[in-house]
């Protein structure tokens, strides 16, 4: 597969993710951007050297996105690469806190 690979997924409460996987010094690296209608809320970079992040919070205006756990697995052999994320987010008014637990990227 040719790199970079970009995949966009709806997360919850008008929050989307855009994940770009590229090769950096022969290693797959995923940059995950969390976006709402106003733009980027935050970004996390994952790689085999740092395959997960926990307890990360992004806030823009009154909207809050809390990442409990985001995990990266590189594509290798017959195993697809993937990024999964769990946590919760409010809507743009800071209300209606909703949980999420999703696979936001998958590549082979």
N, C-alpha and C positions, 0 to 999 in steps of 0.2 A: 504494500500500500504506500502511496505517496504522502509525504508529510509536507506541510501541516494539515491536520484534520480538524475541522470545527463543527461542533454540534450544539444546537440550541434546544433547550427544553423548558417548559413551563414548570415552575416549582410549586408555588402557592401564593395566593393573595397578590396577584399582579407582579410577583417576583419571578423573573426568568433567569436561567443560567446559560452562559455561553462558554463552552469548554473548547480550548484549542490545544491539541496535542502536537508537539513538534519534537524533532531530534536535536539534542544539544550534546555535542561531544559524544555522539553515538548512543545517547541515553534518551528514552522517551520522557518528556516533561509535559505536564498538563497545567495550563493556566485556566483557572475557573473564575469567571466574572459573574457576579450577582447583580442583576439589573432590574430597575423598575422604569416606569414611564418617564421619570426625570433624568435617568441615566444610570451610571454605575454606582452601586451601593458599596461594593467592596470586591476584593480579588484575593484568591489563594493560589499559590503555586505548589504543585506536588510532583514528586519524582521518586525513583527507587531509593534515593538517599533520604528523602523525607516523605514517606508514603501516606501519612495521615496528619490531620490537625484536629484538635479538640477544643471545645469551649471558646469559639471565636464569635464575637458580636460586631455587627455592622449597624450603623444607624444613619439615616438620612432624613432630615426633617423629623416627623413623628413616627416614621416607619422603622421598625427594628427587625433585623434578621439575625437569629441566633443559630449558629452551627454547633450542634452537640458533637458530631463526628463526621468528617469527610475523609474518604479512603480512596487511594489510587492503587491500581494493579496494572503493571505494564503488560503489553501483549508479548507472549513468548510461546513459541512452538504452536500447539493447537489451542492454547488458552487465549481467549480474547482479552484485550485490555479493557479496563472499565474504571469509572469513577462513581462512587455512591456517596450520598449525603443524607444526614438526618438532623433534625432540629425543629425549629418553629419560627414563624414570622407573623407580624401584624400586618394589617392593611395600611394604606397610606395615611389614614387618620390615626394610626396608633392603636386601633381596636381589632377585634376579631382575631385574636391570636390563634393560628392554625398550625398543627404539626405537619411535618413532611418526613418521608423516608423513601428515597428514590434513587434509581440508577440514572445518572444524568449524562453519561457518555459511555459508549461501547464501540470498540474498533478491533479489527483483525488484520 
